[in-house]
Amino acid sequence: MVRYLIRRTALLLASLALAGVALFVLLRLLPGDPVNALLSVGATDAQIAAARRELGTDAPLATQFLAWLGDVATFDLGSSLISRLPVGPEIAARLPVTVPLTLAGFVLAVLIAVPVGFLAAYRADRWDGPLLNGVAQLGLAVPAFWVGLLLVSVFALNLRVLPAGGFPPAGWSDPAASVEALTLPVITIALVMSASLIRYVRAATLDVLGSDFLRTARALGSSLPAAMWRHGLRNAAAPVIAVLAIELATTFLGAVVIESVFALPGLGSMLIRAISQRDYPVIQGVMLVSTFAVLAVGFLGDLAQRVADPRLLRGHR
């Protein structure tokens, strides 16, 4: 386990470094110039050159990269080219919106998907099992923004029981208003994510229900719940954990859509604004934090898989 942990940590750091290089280079290959957000229309060549010197974008690409790499090594994500504010503290100020939104939506999706997926597998030969599976398949085709708009129409515009969007200026110092503001976005994420998770839970449960070890446990007198708890859970957990890690990472990245629908001041709105302004330090900072979050989730998912099923470690000793 220790050797695997060391190798997996090294892979995590190498992946993060490679992602940072790719992000820096590809961002500068895109069309557009950040000085356009600072200068008015009709600026002279001298003004454009002066603005580029001020921003540092006139330096060679290698020089810019080494300067950025040195800042990142000291946990300094630089300052916005537009607002001149430090990027790190601004990202930290928006995480209390994006992180609770992602985690709450993920937890609610799991609470929906696990029992529904198990029921769809257990009653696969009845009428309601295929119906549940069909509903999950239909849910995969529904865009997240459409679900969000539908919930806003029903609960905010018609019933007027929840806000249509926004986040309280006081933030989590007003927990009731914060929870109320995140209720519809969280439900949107949960409904969209659970449609995918139900299929994986159903498939993993069907594999366990048809396995020899479960039939043997039942033949020895164990009830289905007892046999599933003692023998089936661990065997079904490993593939489901892998899917959960992917879904959590995808949800974190996809929060930009949900935050746009509900006008939430999270990382998504910050990234969209930075892209429109070609604000390189902000884009790099948000994307680097998002990349690290995705890689960290994958890392923890791999560890959880091997804790649930130690047989996966046999090839790493």
PyMOL commands that set and color helices and strands:
alter all, ss='L'
color gray80, all
select helices_A, chain A and resi 2-29+34-37+45-55+61-73+87-122+128-140+144-158+171-173+175-209+212-219+224-261+267-277+280-308+310-316
alter helices_A, ss='H'
color red, helices_A
deselect
rebuild
show_as cartoon
